Amino acid sequence: MSNKNQPKESNKYGSRLREMTAVLRKHGITGGLTPEKLRLILEDLGPTYIKLGQIMSLHSDILPKSYCEELMRLHSEVTPMPFEQVAEVIRKSYGYEWNEVFQSIDVHPLGSASIAQVHRAVLKTGEDVVVKVQRQGIYKVMSRDISLLHKAAKLVPPGTIKDMVDINMVLDELWTVTQQEMNFLLEAASMEEFAQRNQDVAFVTTPRLYREYTTNHVLVMEYIDGFAINDKENLLANGYDLNEIGTKLVDNYIRQVMEDGFFHADPHPGNVRIRDGKIVWIDMGMMGRLTERDREQISNAVKGVAENDIGLIQKAVMALGEFRGKPDQSKLYEDINNLMAKYGTIDMGDIDIAEVMQDLMEVMKENKISMPHGLTMLARGLANMEGVLAEICPQINMVEIAAARMKESFLTKEQWKKEIKNDAKRLYRSLHKAMDIPSLAADILQGHMKGQTRVNLDLHTSDELSGLLRRLVRNIVMGLWVMALLISSSIICTTNMQPRLWGIPAIGAFGYLMAFAIVMYVFIKHIFSKK
């Protein structure tokens, strides 16, 4: 049976490869890859690649800014799958027909994306819900396409994006992220965690999750009506204050990032609604996480920008990221210094956090520093938040609200306990080391008086400098050889030593020839050296 299926699978594999190759040729991939060309290729290849492109747009720490901005233009709406397929996915997930759970399901989807589509429905118990159904066979299709993309990456010529990023590494990470998004049980867990973390925030809520009807491929949640957060006309008509909405939105988002370390990574207007005076966060398919250490370093980086402290920014960047090659701290310092020239002595309240994050990402990319995935998602999220604020309340400043939130967080009892505990640890370590200072000083003085003082130097040089030093020492040694040969040969030539060559002692003549050969070697090597 497996032998019969193998040619069939091979034919499908080959057919898709030919289709991909045709698209690549259509857009002239061998002539180089531009941001616009990459976007058009992904759109032509279909829903799977549109999703990959959207995830790739998050990688501002690896991909050039122009590529990320172009990939953000990819449309999320794709051709919906027929309702028959929707019913089939539900039947396979539940083990019985959909009408045993739902009174009705609207055959026309509310939205259709690359991985899933959503339908409005009514449960048997009468509740209005939204059913998110995964596209039939999407896992197998994406797995096959990722494998083919690894093969297609070999066709990308040098001198393009291939020289800027390890394409295979990006594809592996994209596949990992996409697999997580295709598991609706993970999204359900994110909804529950997000609701639990924000349960004490009076103006924030999330859709109710119907866990009993949720599987890997089907997610059922409360239907949220209300208004989109950028629907200014209806919000104003219903008595909402846009400035209040913007302030509360930013305050809650900064809390998610800096206090919880668990935040909505895709806060575009379609994922944030206003209902009954509350902000409703929906679609938890893409969530970001930051460790406590990451949050502390992000805070230090923003503080460094505000205080024009290059050393503090450099320390934060190096603590957050990981060098993909040999680190060059002097170049990193120079790049950060150039970045600070852009901001000058800008006031803390005038900083655009999204812009600062994007600029820091560019510096990290130039220095081949990889960022944690959570940080790249945060950069995308902040950009979305800035866009929402610019649309509904442009006079609201995200940094001022963030500064107030972080100050409030610092003044909490728990934060004070944490700071006091950390300070106590540092004080203890300092006192413990200080107790050793007198005995160490006595040992040094005693050793010096006995002539036993020894200083160990550990010098680190760049490859270029060490090469220069080697050449310098070699040339000096050769010069000494030439000088010694000329002097000794000249002394020998004043004697009547036999045998003789060209009228002078043969040993003297040989010495002159050796000196001449060394001089010519150094001269020719200098002429042809590029350094």
N, C-alpha and C positions, 0 to 999 in steps of 0.2 A: 504493500500500500504506500509506504514512504517513498519507494522508487518511482511510483507513478506521479506522486505529488511534487517530487523534486524538480522535474523539467518544467512543470507548471509554474512553480515559484521562481525558477530561474528565468522563465520567459517574462514574468511580471517584473522581476528585478531588471532584466535587460531592457524592457520596454520603458520603464521609468528612467533608466540611465540615458536612453536615447532621447527621451523627451527633455531631460535636463540639459544634455549636450546641445540639443537644438536651440534651447533658450539662451544658453551661454554664447553660442555662435551668433545668434540673432543680434545680440547686444555687443558683439565684438570683444569678448573677454580677453582675447590674445593681444588686443591693442592697449590693455591697461584697464584698471578699475577705478572709476570715480564714484563719489558718494551717490550721485543721481543714478548712475548706471546700476549700482548695487541695489538701490531701492526698486528700480524698474524690473530687475531680474527677479527679486523676491516676489513682487506682485504677480509676475507672469507664472511663477512656479506654483502659486496657489496658497491656500490657507495655512498649511504647515509652515511655509517659509515666511509668510507674513508674521506669524507668531514668533518665529525665531528672530526676525528683524526687530520686532518690538522689544524682545528681551536683550538683543545686542545693543539697542540704543541706551541701555542702562550702563554699559561698560565704558563710561567716560574716562576711567583710569587706564584703559588699554587702547581703545579706538580713538582716532582723532576726532576733535570736536565737530568738524564738518560732517563726518560720517554719522555721528550720534544724532545731530540735528536733522539730517536728511531722513534717517530711519524713523524718527518720531512722527514723520508725515505719513507713515503707513496707515492705511485705514483698517480699523478693527472689524468693521461690518463686512461679512462675506455672505455668499449665497447660502440660504438655510437648507438644511436637509429635510426631505419630505417627512410629513407627520407619521407615515408608516414606519419609518426608521426610528423616530422618536418612541413610538409605541413598542417597537421591538426591543430597544435598549431598556425601557422600563420593565418589560416582561422578563427579560433575561436577568435583570437586577433583582426583581422581587420574586420571581418564580410564578407569577400569576399576572393576569391582565391589569392594565392601569385602572379600569373602571371599578375594580374592587376596592380602590383606595380613594379615587377622585370622583366627585359628581360629574365634573367636566374639565376638559383641558382645551384652551383656545388653540386651534390648529395653526394660527398665525403667531409666530414668535415675537416676543417683545424686543429681542435682539439676537443676533446670530454672529458668533465670533469663530475663531479658527479652531478652538478646542471644544467649545460647547455652545448651546443656545438655550435661551430661557423662554418659558411659556407661562402665561397666567393660568391659574387653575383654581378649582374649589374642592376642598376636601369633602368627604362623606359627612363629616361633622359640621360642615358649613363655613369653615374659615377660608378666607381668601389667601391664596399662597402663590409663590413663584416656584416653578419646577425648573431646575437647571439640569440639562441632560447632555451627557458627553457625546460627541460625534462618534458614530458607529465606526469601529475599527481604527480610530485615530492613533492609538498607541502603536499598532503594527505599522501604520503608514509612516509615522514620524520616526520610528526606529529604523525603518528601511531608508528613509530620506537622509537621516543623519549619517548613516553608513555611507551612502552615496556622496554626501557632501565632503566627507573625509577624502574620498577618491577625487572629487572635483577640485579640491583645494590644491592638488598637485598640478592642475592646469594653470593656476594663477601664476603669471610670470613674475620674475624678480623685479625690484624697483617700484612695486606698488604697495598695497596694504600688507602684502606678505612679509615685507621687510620691517613693518612696524609692529606686528603682532603675531604670536603663535596661533595660527588659525585652528589647528587641531585642539589646542588647549581650550580655546573659546568654545568650540563645538561641544567638547566634553562637558563643560560647565553649563552650557545652554541646555543640553540634554538632561542634566541633573535637575535643573530648575524646572524644566517643562514637565518632567516626570512627577515632581512634587505638585505642580499645578493640576495635573491630570488626576490626582488622587483626591476626590472630593471629601474623603474622611479627614484629610489634613486640613482642608478649608473649614470643615465643620468644627474641628478642634480649635482653629484660629478664631472662629466666631465666638466660641464659648470662652476662650481665654480673654479676648478683647472685651467682651461683655463683663466678665468678672473684674478685670482691671479698671473699668470705667463705671462700675456700678454706683460709686459714690459721687459721680459727676451729674448734677441735676439736669444739665442742658444737653447731655449726650445719651444716645441710645443706639441699639442695633436691632436688626430684624430678629424675630423669634425663630430659633432653629427647631425644626421637627426632626429630631434625631432618629425617631423610630422609622421614618421613611427615607432616611439618608443612607446611601451606599457609596461604593467607590465611584460609580458612574452616574448616580442621581442624587441631587441635593434639593431638599424641600425647605423653604423658609417663608416667613411672613411676607405678604405683599405690602410694599410701602408706596403709598400715594404721595401726598404732599407736593412740594415744589423743588425743582432742581436749584442748587445753591446759586446759580448764575441767572435764574429767572427773575431779574430785577423787577420787571413790570408787575407780575403777580405777587411777589413778596411785598412790594410797597403798597399794592392795592389791598392787601390783607393785614396791613398795619405793622409790618416788620421793620425794624431799624437795621439797615444794611451795615452800618458801622459796628453795631452790637454783635451782629452775626459774624462779621469778619474778625473782630477781637476775640470772641469766644472760640471761633474755629482755630485761630493761630494758637491761642492759649492751650487748647486741648491737644493740638498737634505737637507743640513743644513738650508738653507733659508726656505724651506717648514716647517721644524720642529720648528726652533727657532723664526722665524719672523711671518710666517703665522699661525702656530699651526694646519695646515691641510696638511697631508703628505701621500704619497703613502706607504701603509703598507706591500706591497708584491713586492719589487723592485728586483725580480730575473731576470736573463738575458732574459727570454722569454717575460718580460713585458717592456723592454727598448730597443728601436731600434735607429739606426742612419740613417738619411735620409737628403740629401741635406745640410750636415754640421750642422744639428740640432739634439738634443736629443729628441726623441719622447716617451713620457710616455703613455702607453696603459693599458687597463684593470683596471678601477677604481672601481671594485667591492668591494675591501677591502681598505678602507681609514681610517687613524687614526686622532684623534683630541686631542689637548692639550690646556688647558686653559693658560692664561697669567701667572697665579700663578704657574702652573705645569712647564712651561718653565723656569721660574725664579729659581725654586728649583732644576731643573735638572742642570742648569748652576752652581748653588752653590755646588751641589754634586761633579761635575767634578772639580771645583775649589778647593774644599776641599781635593780631592785626590791628586791634583798637589801640594798643599801647606802642605800636611800631617796634615790637620786640622780635627781631629776626631769630635770635637764639631760641626763644620759646616756641616759635612756629616750627623751626627746624627740628627741635626735640620732639614736638608733637607728631610731625610728619613721619619721622623715623620710627617712633613708637607705634604708630598706626599701621604703617605699610611694611612691605618686604621687598628688598632689592632683588630684581631679576638678574642681576649681574654683580660685578664688583662695584661696591658703593664709592662714589666720588663726592665726599662731603663738601669739598670746596665749591664744586659746581652747584650742588644743591643750595648752599648758602648764597651764592651769587644769584641764582634764579629767584630765590625768595626775596633777596634784596631788590631785584628788579620789579618783582610783584609789589613790594611795599612802596616803591616809587609811584605806582599807580594810585594808591590810596592815600599816601602822604600821612598827615596827622589827622585823618578823618575821625569825627566824633563817633562814639559807640552807637549812638542812636541813628546815625546816618548810614550804617553799614548794610549792604544788601547781602544777607547770608547766602542766598542761592548763588549770587555772582561770586562771592568769596570762595564757596565750595567748588564752583566750576573752575575758577582760576587756580586753586590749589591742586585740583585734579590734573590740570594741564602741566603744572610744575612736576607733579609726580610722574606723569606720563613721560615727560622729557628726561627724567632721571631714572626711568625704568623701575618705578616703584609700584608694586601691585597693592591694591587696597582690599580690605575685607569686603565681601559681597554686600553686607549690610550698609556699608558706607556709600557704595555706588548707588544703591537703592535710595538712600537718604538724599543724595544729590538730585536724583530724579524727582523725588517727592517734594523737596523744597522748591524746585523749579515749578512744579504744578501748583503749589500753594501760592507762590508769588503771582502766577498767572491768574488764579482765582481772585486774589486780593486786588490786582490791577483792574479786574473787570467789575467787581461789585463795590469796592471801597478803596480807591487808589491812595487816599490820604492816610490809610492805616500803615504803620511801620512795623514790620515783622520783628525787627531786632529789639525795639523798645518793649514789645510784649514779651519777647523771649527773655530779655534781661530782667524784667519784673518777675517772670515765672521762676527763673533760676535763683533770683534773690530770695523770693518767697520760700523756695525749696531749701535754700541754705539756712534759713531762719527756723526751720522746723526742728522739733526736739530730736528726732532721729538723726538729722544731718549734723546737729551740734554734737551729739554723742559720737558719731562717726569721726568728725574732725578732731575732737578731744582725744579719742582713742588713737588715731593716727599720729597726732602730735606727741602723745605720751610714748608711743613706740619709738618715734624718732629721737625723743629726749633720752630715753633709756639707752638706745644704741650709742648716742653721742657720749653720754656719761661713762658708759662701759668702756668705750675706746679711749676717753680722756684719762681714765685711771692708769692706762698703760704708758702714757706719754712720759712721765718722769723716769721710769725704768728704761724706756727706749732711748731717751736723751742721754742717760748715764752710760749706757752701753756704747753709744756712738762716740761720746767724748773719750771714754776709756780706750776704745779701739784706735781713735785718732792719736792719742798720746803714745800708744805702743807702736804706731806706724802700721796698723793693720786695717786702716780704712780702705775700703774698696767700693768703687762706684761702678754700677752696671748700667750700661746704656743700651736701650733697645730701639734702634733706628729703623723707621719704615720709610721707604722711598717708593716713588712711582717707577714703573717699568722704564719709562723714558729717561728719568734721572739716573737710575742704576745703569742703564746702557751707556749713557754719556760718561759716567765715572769709569766704567770698564774700558771704554775707548781711550779715555785720557790717560789712565794708568798704563795701558798697552803702548801708547805712543811715547810716553816718557821712558819706559823700559827700552823700547827700540832705539830711542835717541841716545840713551846711555851706551847701548851696544855699539852704535855707529861711532860714537866718540871714543870708546875704548879700542875699537878696531883701528881707527885712523891713527890714534896716538901710538899704539903698539906697533903697527905696520911701519910708521914713520921712523920709530926708534930702530927697528930691524933693518930698514933700508940704509942706515948709516954704517952698517957692518959689512964685512966681506963674506957673509954666510953663503954657503953653497947648498943646493944648486941655485942657479940664477935664471930668471925669466924676464925678458925684455930689459936686461941690463941691471935688474934689481933682484934681491933675494926672492925666491919663489914664495916663501911663507908670507913675506910682506905684500907681494902682488896678490896673493890669495886673500889677504886681509882687506886690501883695497876693493877687490871684487865683491867680497861679502858686504862691506859697508855700502857700496854702490847699489847692490841688489836690494838691501833693506830700504834705502832711501827711495828707490824706484817703486817698491811695493807700497810704501806709505803714500807716495805721491799719486800713484794710479788709483789706490783705494779711496783717496780723498776726492779725486776727480769724479769717480763713478758713484760715490756715496750720495744718497738723497738727503742725508742729514748733515 
